[in-house]
Amino acid sequence: MLAQPRDVAPPQDIRVARKRDEASPTHRTLFAEYEAELTDAYDIAAEWWADIISTEEELQGSREKALEKAFDDRVAGAAASPQVVWVIRRYWLKCVTINVSAGEETGVAAEIFLLQWLIDAGKTELVKLVACMPYWPIGQNEKGNWC
């Protein structure tokens, strides 16, 4: 997850793997907001995923078959929750926006902001959630900018 964006990042994108305490105050404030929203999304996603498993267990007749079906349908598990995807996309784009004004001196690559900083903060459950995504839910527009 941390290496994937390097291959497709727009040329003007900040690619610095900066530690949180080396980033701009705006980045640090944004990270606190991100962590809080991701925690809320995690709670919603965990309940959503448990409901899917429960429903599938009734349909499939066993927990093992229910898990297999649920993961076949949603390979990312709880990380496929719309709330989680929305938080990741939202904060990726917010980080990129801040990077434009912060520049190379204090900017940080979005994937570092979204995942490495969680790792560094010891947020194991949130790291597991984000790391379950098979790809970052972000793309590029016709001008080559993240969208």
C-alpha positions as semicolon CSV with decimal commas, in nm:
position;residue;x (nm);y (nm);z (nm)
1;M;0,000;0,000;0,000
2;L;0,284;0,239;0,075
3;A;0,471;0,170;-0,249
4;Q;0,179;0,152;-0,495
5;P;0,122;0,525;-0,561
6;R;0,484;0,587;-0,658
7;D;0,425;0,419;-0,993
8;V;0,133;0,640;-1,093
9;A;0,176;0,963;-0,900
10;P;0,140;1,286;-1,097
11;P;0,477;1,455;-1,163
12;Q;0,392;1,753;-0,940
13;D;0,283;1,531;-0,649
14;I;0,474;1,548;-0,321
15;R;0,651;1,214;-0,278
16;V;0,822;1,276;0,056
17;A;0,793;1,008;0,325
18;R;0,804;1,266;0,601
19;K;0,745;1,184;0,967
20;R;0,448;1,352;1,132
21;D;0,660;1,577;1,354
22;E;0,845;1,704;1,045
23;A;0,529;1,794;0,854
24;S;0,343;2,123;0,856
25;P;0,116;2,211;1,150
26;T;-0,173;2,197;0,904
27;H;-0,086;1,837;0,815
28;R;-0,066;1,742;1,183
29;T;-0,403;1,900;1,258
30;L;-0,555;1,728;0,955
31;F;-0,415;1,395;1,070
32;A;-0,589;1,430;1,406
33;E;-0,917;1,492;1,221
34;Y;-0,848;1,196;0,990
35;E;-0,775;0,963;1,281
36;A;-1,101;1,063;1,455
37;E;-1,310;1,019;1,138
38;L;-1,141;0,691;1,052
39;T;-1,213;0,565;1,404
40;D;-1,581;0,650;1,357
41;A;-1,579;0,484;1,014
42;Y;-1,411;0,178;1,166
43;D;-1,693;0,142;1,419
44;I;-1,956;0,167;1,146
45;A;-1,763;-0,071;0,919
46;A;-1,718;-0,332;1,192
47;E;-2,092;-0,341;1,255
48;W;-2,167;-0,343;0,880
49;W;-1,925;-0,633;0,826
50;A;-2,066;-0,828;1,123
51;D;-2,416;-0,787;0,977
52;I;-2,297;-0,916;0,640
53;I;-2,137;-1,221;0,803
54;S;-2,447;-1,286;1,010
55;T;-2,676;-1,263;0,708
56;E;-2,448;-1,488;0,502
57;E;-2,429;-1,738;0,786
58;E;-2,807;-1,770;0,779
59;L;-2,800;-1,815;0,401
60;Q;-2,494;-2,040;0,378
61;G;-2,555;-2,254;0,684
62;S;-2,210;-2,221;0,839
63;R;-1,972;-1,952;0,954
64;E;-1,693;-2,082;0,731
65;K;-1,910;-2,065;0,419
66;A;-2,043;-1,725;0,527
67;L;-1,691;-1,583;0,555
68;E;-1,592;-1,731;0,221
69;K;-1,897;-1,580;0,049
70;A;-1,857;-1,244;0,221
71;F;-1,490;-1,215;0,120
72;D;-1,571;-1,336;-0,233
73;D;-1,818;-1,049;-0,263
74;R;-1,605;-0,788;-0,079
75;V;-1,238;-0,884;-0,084
76;A;-1,145;-0,590;0,140
77;G;-1,379;-0,704;0,417
78;A;-1,478;-0,419;0,649
79;A;-1,249;-0,185;0,453
80;A;-1,500;-0,204;0,167
81;S;-1,749;-0,012;0,379
82;P;-1,858;0,307;0,201
83;Q;-1,774;0,510;0,512
84;V;-1,414;0,384;0,516
85;V;-1,369;0,441;0,143
86;W;-1,513;0,792;0,177
87;V;-1,276;0,883;0,466
88;I;-0,971;0,755;0,278
89;R;-1,062;0,941;-0,043
90;R;-1,152;1,260;0,143
91;Y;-0,830;1,277;0,341
92;W;-0,611;1,177;0,047
93;L;-0,746;1,475;-0,143
94;K;-0,721;1,706;0,160
95;C;-0,358;1,605;0,207
96;V;-0,284;1,675;-0,160
97;T;-0,451;2,017;-0,130
98;I;-0,241;2,106;0,173
99;N;0,072;1,984;-0,005
100;V;0,020;2,243;-0,277
101;S;0,066;2,524;-0,026
102;A;0,313;2,341;0,202
103;G;0,547;2,244;-0,080
104;E;0,842;2,009;-0,066
105;E;0,970;2,156;0,263
106;T;0,685;2,027;0,482
107;G;0,455;1,832;0,247
108;V;0,402;1,459;0,279
109;A;0,298;1,186;0,037
110;A;-0,072;1,105;0,089
111;E;-0,015;0,732;0,138
112;I;0,239;0,810;0,413
113;F;-0,009;1,047;0,577
114;L;-0,293;0,791;0,556
115;L;-0,111;0,472;0,654
116;Q;0,245;0,519;0,776
117;W;0,145;0,782;1,031
118;L;-0,115;0,537;1,170
119;I;0,158;0,272;1,193
120;D;0,391;0,517;1,367
121;A;0,113;0,614;1,610
122;G;0,054;0,248;1,703
123;K;-0,307;0,251;1,578
124;T;-0,304;-0,123;1,506
125;E;-0,676;-0,171;1,440
126;L;-0,692;0,128;1,205
127;V;-0,376;0,006;1,027
128;K;-0,534;-0,337;0,976
129;L;-0,846;-0,173;0,836
130;V;-0,662;0,046;0,584
131;A;-0,415;-0,229;0,492
132;C;-0,705;-0,459;0,396
133;M;-0,779;-0,237;0,099
134;P;-0,641;-0,402;-0,216
135;Y;-0,584;-0,057;-0,369
136;W;-0,618;0,310;-0,276
137;P;-0,967;0,433;-0,373
138;I;-0,829;0,728;-0,569
139;G;-0,776;0,804;-0,935
140;Q;-0,653;1,073;-1,169
141;N;-0,851;1,312;-1,382
142;E;-0,783;1,400;-1,746
143;K;-0,518;1,652;-1,635
144;G;-0,330;1,390;-1,437
145;N;-0,429;1,523;-1,095
146;W;-0,552;1,307;-0,810
147;C;-0,930;1,289;-0,792
